[in-house]
Amino acid sequence: MAQNNNGKMSREEAGRMGGEATAKNHDKDFYQEIGRKGGEATSKSHDKEFYQEIGQKGGEATSKSHGKEFYQEIGEKGGEARGNSDGMSREEAGRKGGEARARQRDK
């Protein structure tokens, strides 16, 4: 156990232990419910620009940590979910999406 100069538990240790105790006492539904409530509260106190900004930051972080193959794969999955309504193959859509994202990241 990490202790500070007074022999007391550190804030980090107390937080870790509290999190572990909470995890033992609650199931997935509990965490989904508090997440839903938090999302609703956040949506009431923030505007469209807030969500655009965090979306942009998330996209930038993702592009830094994932390569071309990642974007090709998610493009392919998106194509499968969307169906093949425009005649383009899933592989072609994934390739084009991955290439476009890679070009955007390289700017």
Secondary structure, 3 states (H helix, E strand, C coil): CCECCCCCECHHHHHHHHHHHHHHHCCHHHHHHHHHHHHHHHHHHCCHHHHHHHHHHHHHHHHHHCCHHHHHHHHHHHHHHHCCCCCCCHHHHHHHHHHHHHHHHHC
